[in-house]
Amino acid sequence: MVVNIKILLIIILIFVSRQAYTAQSISIIRDAEIEFFLHKVIQTTIDKKVKNKIYYPRLISNDQYNAFVTGSNKIYINTGLIKKSKSLSEIQGVLAHEIGHLVLNHHNSRSINNKNLSNYGKFASIVGIALSASGKLNANSAIGLIVGSQDLATKSSYQFSRIQEQEADRFAFDIMLKKKIPFNGLERLLLNLSDNEALNENSFTNYYRSHPFSKQRLDQLKKYKFRMKYTKKETQYVLINNNKISLEYIKNKINSYKSEPDKILKNKENNNKILLNYSRVIASYKAGKYDLARKYLNTLEKKFKNYPYFFELSGDIYFKNGSFEKAITEYKKAIEVVNEEFTPSTDLIKFSLVKSYIQTNKKKYLNNSIIVLEQLLQNNPKWSYLWRLLAKSSNKVDRIGVSYIALAEEALIKKNFIKAKKYVDLANGDPSIPNSYKLRGADIIARIKIKN
């Protein structure tokens, strides 16, 4: 059967372009301090009815003003959202909207809808090919059917999305009204978006919008703002161990890590001494000037009492300088002061602590690293690198069976089932393997059978 090559090219372009869009890579920044700051912002935003649910912020290195969710309890927040926001209430409004998507279970209904639309588009494409091949439809008409069906599916999908966006807006506005969160920041954002849309009005792009027009959203917001009799005084900081950590401080941290160290160290224009000195700590650290970094950090530690993330930063400086035992002391202080208030943030500091333990290459610290790694793996069983570190530490203290089981877990996460089974077999050859790890090995074999 001969199929017109023109149709095949169209089909390939349709499906390749759709895949390319969904497979865009994103760069996640794991930073204990920023994640804890955003966690605090989320806690001040969410309503009582969702208070028992924990949402985990994840920072994305992207300058676009955006945040999104994928159906899990993680909220992905672009660095651009933080850098371009003028107030915390603006960020609270965006986060409330994204939480609305999660609470209203939009991800599941959207997945089902998109699957149905995708099947419809594929079916129409197959019909187009068959009719063309049989001579009942000419090539140009077949292309029209294929592209038209995909076009209809796309339009329907975006219409479906617009309804959800409006529902998420109402959810966010309800929360802001109940929590007395000022609408000013969100109103400023929607005003800017509305003005941009008026300048760039285009019937084609408007038709394919996934979000409602900002003017519509702005009108809805104004109705809610009118209902709010009074608002709390807008603050620009959150409290961490009674230290006021401002939005400007977090913006400054993001900018400092992205800027060239020499440019920061030469800059004397910043009137805010705290932000200037913090930038200098980061710049000196990045430039390998560790004594200078410690000097600037000491001035900050006098202003902030028991601030865990300065202890963490101090540990990072010592680690980079090769002073691993001093780094261990600082990381331990940070963990103690955070006091498990937000587990993911603490886990990131524990991860740094583990790396310091291993770098000492001393048996006492290697055994400590195994204890901390086992704690971390309870919260993060799919973090493959933790299993690799457990294998490394265990091997160094002659716990060979444990080392092989850890490598088997890592291989299983990476879907290398043959290697996983091989490591379990090697682990079972160690007569001193603890029963808990022997049972884990049997569980790995069972999981391999299920996967296969």
N, C-alpha and C positions, 0 to 999 in steps of 0.2 A: 504494500500500500504506500503510495507516494503522498507525502504531506508537504504543502507549500512552505518553503524555507522562510518566507516572510512572516508567516504565522508563528513558526517555531521561535524566531528571533524575538517577536513581541512577547511570547510566553516566557522565554528565558529572562528578558529584561524585567517583566513584571515581577517574577518570583525572586530574581537576584536582587532587585532594588528593595523589595520588602524585607528580605533577609538582611541586607546590608544596613538597613535602618535600625532593625531590632538588635543587631549585633554590635552596635557602637560600644567601644570600650570606655569604661569610666575608671577614674583614678580615685581610690578611697584613701583618705588621710586618717589614720588612727592616732588620735592625740587625747591623752587622758584628761587634760585640763579643759580643752574645748568641749569634749563630749560631756563632761560633768556640768559645765556651764549651760550647755544646751538642754541637758537633763533637767536642770533647775528651772529653765525657762518653760519647758514642757509641763513640769509639775505645777507651775503657777498658772498654766493655761487650762489644763483639763478639768472637766466637770466631775462632780461626785459620782455620777453614774458610770464613769470610765476610770475612776480613781484606782480601782483594784488591778487595772491592767498597766503593765510597764511598757513604755515605748522607748526603744533604743535609738538615739540619734547617730547618724553616720555622716561624716563630712566628706563632700565630693570636691575635688580640685577642679572647679569650673567657674568662670567669671560671670556666667549668666545668672540673672536674678530668678532663682527657681528652687523648688523643693518638690519631692515626689515620694510616693510609696509604691510598693510592689505586691502588697497583700500580706506580708509578714508583719511583725511588730516593730520593724525598723523604719525610721523616717530618714530619708536621704536629703541632706541639706547642702546646697551649693555654697562654696566660699563667696560667690557673687551676691547671694542673698544677704549674708552677714555684712559684707563690705559696703553694699549699696543701701542698706536699711538706715533710716534716720533715727529710729527709736526701737526699743524692745517691743512695744505694743504692735509695731508693724510686723516683726518676726512672729509674735504670738498669734496674730491674725492668720498668717500664712500657715503656721503649724496647726492651728485649730482646724483650718480647712482640710489639711492632709489627714489629720486624725479623723475628721468626719468621713473621709473615704473608707478608712479602716473600720470604724464603728458601724457604718452603714453597709459594710460587706460588698462594696462596689467591685472589688477585684474579682470575686467569684462570678458575679453576674456578667461582668465585662468579658471574662474569659469564655463563658458559655456563648455569649452573643457573638464574639469575634470568631469562635470556632464555627458556628452556624453560618456566619457570613462568608468565612473562608471556604467552607464546603460548597456554598452556593456559587461562589466565584469560580472554583475549580470545575464544578459540574458544567457551568456555562461555557468554560474554556474547552472542555472535552467535546461538548455538543458542537461548538464552532469548528473544531478540527475535523470531527466526523462528517459534518455536513459539507465542509469544503472538500474533503478527500473523496466523498461520494459524488461530487459534482453538483450537488443540490444547492450549493451556496458558493458564490464566487469569493476569491481571496479577500478582497476589500471588505465585503459584507461580513465575512467571518471574523476579520480583525475588529470590525466595529462591534460585533457581538461580544468578543472576548474583552476588549477594553471597556465597553459599556457595562458589562457585568461587574468588572473589578471596580469601575467608577461608582456604580450603584452601591456596592458593598462598602466602599470607603465612605460615601456620603452617609449611609445608614449608621456606620460605626461612629462617625463623628457626632451625628445627631444624638445617638445613644449616650455618648460621652458628655454632650452639653447638658443633658438632663441631670446626669450624675454631678456635674460641676455645680449646677444650681442648688442641688440638694446639699452638697458639701458646704456651699456658701451659707445656706440657711443654718446648718449645724454650727458653723463657726460663729455666725452673728448671734445665735442664741446663747452660746457659751460666753461670748464677750459681754453680752447684755447681763447675764447672770453674775459673772465675775467682776463686773464693773471695769472691764479693760477698755481704755480709751480707743475710740474708732479713728482718731486723728491720723495715725500712721498708715492704716490701711486705706483711709480715704485719700491721703496724699498719693499713695501708690496708684489707686484706681483712676484718679484725676490725670496723672501722667500718662497712664496707659490709654485712657480715653482720648486724650489730646493727640497721642501718636497714631491711634487708629483713624481719627478724623483726617489727619494729614496723609495717611497712606491707605485711603479707602480704595479697595479693589474688589469687585464682585466675585472674582474667582477665589481669592484667598479668604474672603469673608465666608463664602459658602463652605469652605473646608475647615473652618475654625473648630477646634475641639472644646474651647472654653466659650461661655457666653460673652457677648460684647461687654467691655468694661463699663460702658455707660449704663447698661442694664443692671450690672452688679452694683454700680455706684448708686443708682436710684434705690435699689433694695437696701443698701447700707444706710442711706440717709433716713429711710423709714425707721430702721432700728435705732439709729443715733437719736432721732427725735423722741423715741420711747425711753431713752436713758435719762433719768432725772438728775443723776449726778455721777461723776466718775472718780475713781481713786486718783490721787496725784501720780502723774506718770513718772516712773523711776527708770534710770538708765543702767541699773546694776542688779546683780544678784548677790546674796550673801553666801560665802563659803568660809566656814569657821570664823564667822563674824568679820571677815574681810570683804569690803565692797569691791566686787569685780565687775567692771563696767563693760558695756558693749564696745566702747572705744578701745579698751585694753585688749579685747579679743581681736578686734580689727587690726590693731597694731601688731599683735603677735603673728597673724596671718601674713601681713605685709612684710614684717621683718624677716620671716623665713623665705619669702619670695624675692627679697631685694638683695642687691650686691653688698657684701660686708663693707667694702671700702667706702661706698657711698654713705652708708649709715654712720660709720665711725667719723667721717668728716662733717656730718650734718650737726649744726649747732642751733638750728632754727626752731626746734620744737620747744615750746615754753613749758610743756608738761614734763617735769623732771622724771617722774615715774615711768612714763611711756618712753622717754628718751633713753633712760638707763636700761630699761628692759630690751629695747632695740639693740643697744650696745652689747648687752650680754649675748644675745643671739648672734650678732655680727662677729663678735670676738670668738665665740664658740665655733662658728662656721669657718672662720679664718685660721683656726688652730692656735689662737692666742688664749690659752686656757687660764693663765694667771690673771690676765686682764678681764676675762669673763667672770672669774671668781670675785675680782675687785668690784665690778659693777653689781654683781648679784648680792654681795654683802650689804651694799647701800639699800637695796630693796628689802632684804630680810629684816632690816631694822624698822622698816615702815609696816611690814605685814607680819603679824604674829601667828606662829603655828600654821603657816600656809603650806599645805602638802605639796603643791606643784612647784614651789621653789626648792623644796628638798629633792623632788624628782629631777628638776633641772640641774641642781648641784651634783646629783648622782650621774647624770648624763655627761657633765663636764669631766668628772673624775674618770668615768669609764673611757671616754675618748682619749684622755691623757694616760691611760694604762694603769691608773691607781684603782684597781678593782676592789680591794678591801674597803677603801674609803667610799667607793660608789655603793657597796653593799650597805654600809652604815646609813648613807643618805636615803637609799630606797626603802630601807626598813622604817626610818623615821616617817617617810611619806605615807607608807601603808598604815602605820599605827595612827597617824593623825587623821587620815581619811576614814579610818575605822569602819570599813566595809559598807559605807553609806550607799555607794553606787557600785555594784560589783564589776561591770565592764571597765569602768575607769580604774578601779583597783587592780583588776587583772592585767591591764597594760603595764602598770608599774611592777607587778610581780613578774611579768615577762622580762622586763629589764633586769630585775633582781636575779632571775634564773641565769640570764646570759653572763652576768657578773660572776655568779658562783662558778659557772663552768670555766670561765676564763682564768680563774685562779689555779685550776688544775690540782687543787688540794682535796684529799679524800673527804675531809670534814664538810667542805663546801659542796662537793659533788653529791654527797648524801643529802644535804639540805636541798639541793636543786631537785632531786628526785621527789622529795616530800612536797615541794611547792608545785612542781609539774603535775603531780597526781591531783592536787587541789584544783589547779587550773583546768585540767582535762575533765573534771566533773562538770564545770560550767561550759567548756568549749570542746566537746568530744570530736568535732569535725575540723578543728584547727590542726591541719596535718603537720605543720612545722613543730608544734608542741610534741607530737609523737616522735619526730626526728630527734629533738633535743633530749627526750626521755631515753631514746635508744643510745644516744651518745654518752649521756651521764652514766647510765647503767653499765654500758660496756667498759667505761673507765674504772668502775669499782667491781668489775668481774661478776656482775649480775647478768650473765649471758642470756639466760632464758627470757628475762624481762626485756632485754634489749631487742631480741628477735620478735617478741610479741608486739613491741612498740613499732617496729618496722613493718610488721604484718598489718597493723592498724593503719599506718600511713599508706601502704600499698592498696588497702581496701578502699580508703577515701579516694584515691586516684584511679580506682576501678581496674587495678592490675591484679586480677584474682589469682592468676598463676603464681605470681611472686608472693602474694599474701599467704597462700597455702604452703608454699615452700618455706617461708619464715616460721610458720606455725609448726611445721614438721621439725625444723631445726631447734625450735624452742623446747619441744617435747623431748628432745635428746639430752636436755640439761636436767640431771637428777635433782638439782637444788632449786628448781623453779618453784616459786610460791604457788599455793593452791589457787589463789585469786587470779593469778595470771594464767594458770593452766586452764581454768574455767573460761577465762576470756578467750583463750586460744580455741576452745571448743565452740564458743559462741561465734567466733570469726568464721570457722568452717561452716557452721549452720547458715550464717548470712551469705556466704559464697554460694551455697547450694540454692538458696532462695533467689539470689541475683541471677544465677545461671538458668 
